[in-house]
């Protein structure tokens, strides 16, 4: 329900003339509306008025909005685009202008002036001073407003899918043969029996599907588990000037596979397509109960006929993209070019801020769009079929949950007034959670932008406009290197496209980018939170209830700390398979320095370990990055923390080890290391000294260099540190040793320590 608005004309004396104003004639079509005074927002040359010929000629009114006033829509799709203000010049009012003003104000419409490929929207504004119609003039790309009105009224966003290795993997006979040959050559020179067994199993899977494809090419049938399955002639609806055609297709739901022929007249264009598990779950969410949650697009580097057929297989009933829209919503990008949301929405279908992307590669996207990309691990059904289902939640179900959370965050306020009690054996998680929750208040569309827009008056300034949400604000990315250890080149990384067909369908090796995946709890439409895994003994009290601590929460905490510190947080994961067992490893990098790692039977288990270890290390080594424990809930959290660099000043460590302010990353480490070493030496008796032992660098690390340090006292190891530089590793070891010495009850250690004096 729309919020009540003030009366459009509150009355009062007319305001005094402002410098820079210009008098212009107004028209609606050819009907004169009288004269208006136009006031530029910016002074001088920057305040050039946008109206040609010094007249305001309205061509049409925008579509009516059911629940969103025009200014909220314009602020979402074209933030702070107010070019000037207008008010009728004289009394009595021109009746036509007065009717236009009241129509726009009451029916949530705007008056549109078309200037080239730009639309100028005149938004009727209430005034506390003026007794005449008043407008703000906002500029936006032509067509964008009309398409956004419906999406925002329906609380709908856009979702853009990549195809190959994201939703499907496809092979031709030629690519099958090439991959089998490459693997056979590798087996001939491989000495490791485990790897040989793995490659042998992979070859077997390729051969099995190749034989099915060959049978399909030769006979238009396949023999699946002793059962002969014939083709179905599926009608392909013509697109544009394309002629109607019947395409032979065999669907094998038990194998999650489809055989099709791109050109029905050419058998060599037959393709074996494996669908990624849980696609039906994701598709069902997008179309559930007839509610449109997302407008769906496809962006791929594949050849167009191939891309259209693959999408037809994925969306056979055209529920996600209608046949009327398919030609403009399946976007094919030239191989080697960057994908961009601006290109996907070149016809004005949506604003990039309202769109999320699901892709297996991040770097193929324009840099400004990368914050809106949810990166999934590349689908590799032949190399490690068990890896896809090793997670408690399948990859595409995670993507569904991410989409659900983004939509919920974009359109709803998720804010909790919380009290926190002890949740952990130490205060590591407590510190980070307090920091996270006091920063958790978001500026969502419904509870922030709409509310504030309803309060704005004609006299307000441009800077009074509220912040508009961006999908990138709600997407937590975890940079993972999910490609399994010793992985072969993945099949058809971006589909079949011209010269790419020869290179990729022949199975040539290609560089696989680092992957990202986001773990998420699902936020349903009624904001009910369903957790995928709780940590024992961890909870946050919220209005008398308890909020489980989920893996997403730890990841979000790290991302928030990194964002405020202008530091990149990366989750890099690998998976290795030996026989029937699969081992996942995850490393957390903070500003390119390793701060935590974990292993487990699932990626989620490894991720939880890595995130928790990272928070423990950040507490020790980046203490000024997190909020103070004492009194944090009483501080003014509406202001941005610290100075412009986001650092927080804090009295650290309840034991009184040290108190410091963060000067810079490298200076912090050196200064804190010196302080911790001094504390260590003060704890020891005069003839006993702490020894730092520099261990050999680990050549197999995921990062370029990895330094190992350990702290010893009388031959006993007190602490171990690992890092991308020596000082960081040494600091880790020193802090661990300091904590150990403060809490140890070992008499063999305590005899080397000074007695603790009571003050």
PyMOL commands that set and color helices and strands:
alter all, ss='L'
color gray80, all
select helices_A, chain A and resi 44-47+52-54+70-77+95-106+144-153+173-189+193-219+253-255+267-269+279-290+304-314+326-329+341-344+352-354+367-372+385-388+395-411+428-438+445-455+462-464+471-474+499-505+551-564+603-621+623-625+632-634+665-683+726-743+747-750
alter helices_A, ss='H'
color red, helices_A
select strands_A, chain A and resi 22-28+31-40+55-58+60-61+82-88+111-115+118-125+134-141+157-161+168-171+221-224+227-230+232-236+245-252+257-261+270-275+294-300+330-332+355-359+373-375+418-419+479-480+515-516+522-523+529-530+539-542+545-548+569-578+581-590+593-600+650-652+658-660+691-694+707-713+716-723
alter strands_A, ss='S'
color yellow, strands_A
deselect
rebuild
show_as cartoon
